[in-house]
Amino acid sequence: EFIDPDQFEQTTAMLMRKLATGGTTRHTIRVRTRDGRPLVWEVSSRLIEDTAGRPTGLHAICRDVTEAKRSETHLRLLIDELNHRVKNMLAIVQGIAQQSFKADRDIVTARRAFEGRLAALSEAHNLLTREHWGLVSMTQIIGDAVRPHGEPARFALDGPDLAIMPKTAISLALAIHELATNAVKHGALSNAAGQVAIRWARVAGENSHRLSLVWEESGGPDVHAPEHRGFGTRMIERGLAAELAGTVKIDFRSKGVVCTVDAPLPEGAE
């Protein structure tokens, strides 16, 4: 009753082989305790023979290796997950590098942009690592992303502390970084009086809740819409929209840039 038919067949085959060839064997089998808990045993056995070489008994030692096998499986999963994350991170860095170092860009400007984007990516990665790559705080992600760009008093953050998945957190951190960088260069953070309000909320939709997020600048110089969309703007409007499966729009209003996000509530934020 403590061993399944396939495991019984395995142990029988090992016994038959030992009777035929002798020697010492070691194998693992799955068994069950009386209360039904699964265990893994490592069975080491040696055939006992008389002086004429005839089998007279079997010396076997069974060792419970359940925890060791569980740890081994967990380690394999961690290695596979690490490999997956490293590949994803390298793909993100490659994309940032390709866009930052375009042929028509000044190398000094491109390098600064690249370093800033890597710093934002690194900050998000640090938070994800602290949270063991589980759900992370949306408030923390936004706060970390704007911190290098101005004093806390320049930013007004208002919204529920939603929990979001790692991939969404990275996309959001990079988008907020791009908005803040643009604000420092041309917008509300380019003078001493400008402010940035970042508001987000969980709103009721027809079938499920949605995420509404608004980045709104005020108190800066008059804004003029650029002649063409740069990498940062494209990454926000396309990349973040794709990650959230929603819409992202940047309005270059004369009194300040406004970025609005409307998307299904991210996984984990329910």
C-alpha positions as CSV (number, residue, x, y, z in Angstrom):
1,E,0.0,0.0,0.0
2,F,2.9,2.4,0.5
3,I,4.3,2.1,-3.0
4,D,2.6,2.7,-6.4
5,P,2.6,-0.1,-9.1
6,D,5.2,1.6,-11.3
7,Q,7.5,2.0,-8.4
8,F,7.0,-1.6,-7.4
9,E,7.9,-2.7,-10.9
10,Q,11.1,-0.6,-10.7
11,T,12.2,-2.2,-7.4
12,T,11.3,-5.7,-8.8
13,A,13.4,-5.1,-11.9
14,M,16.3,-3.9,-9.7
15,L,16.1,-7.0,-7.6
16,M,16.0,-9.3,-10.6
17,R,19.1,-7.6,-12.1
18,K,20.9,-7.8,-8.8
19,L,20.1,-11.6,-8.6
20,A,21.5,-12.0,-12.1
21,T,24.6,-9.9,-11.9
22,G,25.2,-9.3,-8.2
23,G,27.1,-6.1,-7.0
24,T,25.8,-3.0,-5.3
25,T,23.0,-0.9,-6.7
26,R,21.5,2.5,-5.8
27,H,18.3,4.0,-7.0
28,T,15.5,6.2,-5.8
29,I,11.8,5.3,-5.5
30,R,8.7,7.2,-4.5
31,V,6.7,5.9,-1.5
32,R,3.9,7.1,0.7
33,T,3.5,7.4,4.5
34,R,0.4,6.0,6.3
35,D,-1.2,9.4,6.2
36,G,-0.6,9.7,2.4
37,R,2.4,12.1,2.4
38,P,4.8,11.4,-0.6
39,L,8.4,10.6,0.2
40,V,11.5,9.9,-1.9
41,W,13.8,7.1,-0.7
42,E,17.3,6.4,-1.9
43,V,17.8,2.7,-1.7
44,S,21.3,1.2,-1.5
45,S,21.5,-2.6,-1.6
46,R,24.0,-5.4,-1.7
47,L,23.4,-9.0,-2.4
48,I,24.6,-11.4,0.4
49,E,26.0,-14.7,-0.9
50,D,27.3,-17.9,0.7
51,T,30.7,-19.4,0.1
52,A,29.4,-21.0,-3.1
53,G,28.2,-17.7,-4.5
54,R,24.6,-18.4,-4.1
55,P,22.3,-15.5,-2.9
56,T,21.3,-15.9,0.7
57,G,20.0,-12.5,1.5
58,L,19.8,-8.8,0.7
59,H,21.4,-6.0,2.7
60,A,19.5,-2.8,2.0
61,I,19.6,0.7,3.4
62,C,16.8,3.2,2.7
63,R,17.5,6.9,3.2
64,D,14.8,9.6,3.1
65,V,16.0,12.1,0.5
66,T,12.7,13.9,0.1
67,E,14.0,17.3,1.2
68,A,17.2,17.0,-0.8
69,K,15.2,16.2,-4.0
70,R,12.8,19.1,-3.3
71,S,15.8,21.4,-2.9
72,E,17.3,20.1,-6.1
73,T,14.1,20.8,-8.0
74,H,13.8,24.2,-6.5
75,L,17.4,25.0,-7.5
76,R,16.8,24.0,-11.1
77,L,13.7,26.2,-11.1
78,L,15.8,29.1,-9.8
79,I,18.5,28.6,-12.4
80,D,15.9,28.5,-15.2
81,E,14.2,31.6,-13.9
82,L,17.5,33.4,-13.5
83,N,18.5,32.5,-17.1
84,H,15.1,33.8,-18.3
85,R,15.5,37.1,-16.4
86,V,19.0,37.7,-17.5
87,K,18.0,37.2,-21.2
88,N,15.1,39.6,-20.7
89,M,17.2,42.2,-19.0
90,L,19.9,42.0,-21.8
91,A,17.2,42.5,-24.4
92,I,16.0,45.6,-22.6
93,V,19.5,47.0,-22.3
94,Q,20.2,46.2,-26.0
95,G,17.0,48.1,-27.0
96,I,17.9,51.1,-24.9
97,A,21.4,51.1,-26.3
98,Q,20.2,50.9,-29.9
99,Q,17.8,53.8,-29.4
100,S,20.2,55.9,-27.3
101,F,23.1,55.7,-29.7
102,K,21.5,56.5,-33.0
103,A,23.8,57.8,-35.7
104,D,22.3,61.2,-35.7
105,R,22.8,61.9,-32.0
106,D,25.6,63.7,-30.3
107,I,27.7,61.1,-28.5
108,V,27.9,63.0,-25.2
109,T,24.1,63.5,-25.1
110,A,23.5,59.9,-26.1
111,R,25.8,58.6,-23.4
112,R,24.0,60.7,-20.7
113,A,20.7,59.5,-21.9
114,F,21.9,55.9,-21.9
115,E,23.4,56.2,-18.4
116,G,20.2,57.7,-17.0
117,R,18.0,54.9,-18.5
118,L,20.4,52.3,-17.1
119,A,20.2,54.0,-13.7
120,A,16.4,53.9,-13.8
121,L,16.5,50.2,-14.8
122,S,18.9,49.5,-12.0
123,E,16.8,51.2,-9.4
124,A,13.7,49.1,-10.5
125,H,15.8,46.0,-10.5
126,N,17.1,46.7,-6.9
127,L,13.5,47.0,-5.7
128,L,12.5,43.8,-7.5
129,T,15.4,41.9,-6.0
130,R,14.5,43.1,-2.5
131,E,11.0,41.8,-3.1
132,H,12.3,38.5,-4.5
133,W,10.9,39.3,-7.9
134,G,7.4,39.1,-6.6
135,L,4.7,41.7,-6.6
136,V,6.1,45.2,-5.9
137,S,4.6,48.5,-4.8
138,M,3.5,50.9,-7.5
139,T,4.1,53.8,-5.2
140,Q,7.6,52.7,-4.5
141,I,8.4,52.2,-8.2
142,I,7.1,55.7,-9.1
143,G,8.9,57.3,-6.1
144,D,12.2,55.6,-6.9
145,A,11.9,56.7,-10.6
146,V,11.4,60.4,-9.9
147,R,13.8,60.7,-6.9
148,P,17.0,61.5,-9.0
149,H,15.2,64.3,-10.9
150,G,14.3,66.7,-8.1
151,E,13.5,67.4,-4.5
152,P,10.5,65.5,-3.1
153,A,8.5,68.8,-2.8
154,R,8.6,69.1,-6.6
155,F,6.4,66.0,-6.9
156,A,2.9,65.2,-5.7
157,L,2.2,61.5,-5.7
158,D,-1.4,60.5,-5.1
159,G,-2.8,57.0,-5.5
160,P,-3.5,53.6,-3.9
161,D,-0.5,51.4,-3.2
162,L,-1.2,48.9,-5.9
163,A,0.9,45.7,-6.2
164,I,2.2,45.1,-9.8
165,M,4.2,42.3,-11.5
166,P,7.9,42.7,-12.1
167,K,7.7,43.2,-15.9
168,T,5.1,45.9,-15.5
169,A,7.2,47.6,-12.8
170,I,10.2,47.8,-15.1
171,S,8.2,49.3,-18.0
172,L,6.6,51.8,-15.6
173,A,9.9,52.8,-14.1
174,L,11.4,53.5,-17.5
175,A,8.4,55.4,-18.6
176,I,8.4,57.6,-15.5
177,H,12.1,58.2,-15.9
178,E,11.6,59.4,-19.5
179,L,8.9,61.8,-18.5
180,A,11.0,63.1,-15.6
181,T,14.1,63.5,-17.8
182,N,12.0,65.5,-20.4
183,A,10.6,67.6,-17.5
184,V,14.1,68.4,-16.3
185,K,15.3,69.4,-19.8
186,H,12.3,71.3,-21.2
187,G,9.4,71.2,-18.8
188,A,8.3,71.9,-15.2
189,L,11.5,70.7,-13.6
190,S,13.7,73.0,-15.8
191,N,13.1,76.0,-13.5
192,A,12.8,76.4,-9.7
193,A,9.0,76.8,-9.5
194,G,7.6,73.9,-11.6
195,Q,5.7,71.0,-10.1
196,V,4.7,67.5,-11.3
197,A,1.5,65.8,-10.1
198,I,1.3,62.1,-10.6
199,R,-2.1,60.6,-9.8
200,W,-3.4,57.1,-10.3
201,A,-6.5,55.3,-9.3
202,R,-8.3,52.0,-9.6
203,V,-11.5,52.8,-11.5
204,A,-14.6,50.7,-12.3
205,G,-14.9,49.5,-15.9
206,E,-17.7,47.7,-17.6
207,N,-16.5,44.2,-16.7
208,S,-13.5,44.8,-14.5
209,H,-11.4,47.5,-12.8
210,R,-9.0,49.6,-14.8
211,L,-6.0,51.7,-14.0
212,S,-6.1,55.4,-14.6
213,L,-2.7,57.3,-14.3
214,V,-2.0,60.9,-15.0
215,W,1.4,62.7,-15.1
216,E,0.7,66.5,-15.2
217,E,3.3,69.3,-15.2
218,S,2.7,72.9,-14.1
219,G,4.6,76.0,-13.4
220,G,7.2,75.4,-16.1
221,P,8.0,77.3,-19.3
222,D,5.5,77.3,-22.1
223,V,5.5,74.0,-23.9
224,H,5.8,73.5,-27.6
225,A,5.1,70.2,-29.2
226,P,8.2,68.6,-30.8
227,E,8.4,68.2,-34.5
228,H,9.0,64.5,-34.2
229,R,8.6,61.9,-31.4
230,G,11.9,60.8,-29.8
231,F,12.8,57.5,-28.3
232,G,11.5,58.4,-24.9
233,T,8.1,59.5,-26.1
234,R,7.8,56.4,-28.3
235,M,8.8,54.1,-25.5
236,I,6.1,55.6,-23.3
237,E,3.3,55.7,-25.8
238,R,4.1,52.4,-27.4
239,G,6.1,50.3,-25.0
240,L,4.1,51.1,-21.8
241,A,0.9,50.8,-23.7
242,A,1.9,47.4,-25.0
243,E,2.9,46.2,-21.6
244,L,-0.3,47.4,-20.0
245,A,-2.5,46.4,-23.0
246,G,-4.0,49.9,-22.8
247,T,-3.6,53.4,-24.2
248,V,-1.0,56.0,-23.3
249,K,-1.2,59.5,-24.6
250,I,1.2,62.5,-24.2
251,D,-0.2,65.9,-24.7
252,F,2.2,68.8,-25.1
253,R,-0.1,71.4,-23.6
254,S,1.1,75.0,-23.4
255,K,1.0,75.1,-19.6
256,G,2.7,71.7,-19.2
257,V,3.0,68.2,-20.5
258,V,0.2,65.8,-19.5
259,C,0.5,62.0,-20.0
260,T,-2.6,59.9,-19.4
261,V,-2.7,56.1,-19.1
262,D,-5.9,54.1,-19.4
263,A,-5.5,50.3,-19.1
264,P,-6.8,47.2,-17.5
265,L,-5.7,46.9,-14.0
266,P,-2.3,45.2,-14.1
267,E,-2.0,41.6,-12.9
268,G,-1.6,41.4,-9.2
269,A,-3.2,44.8,-8.6
270,E,-6.7,43.5,-8.0
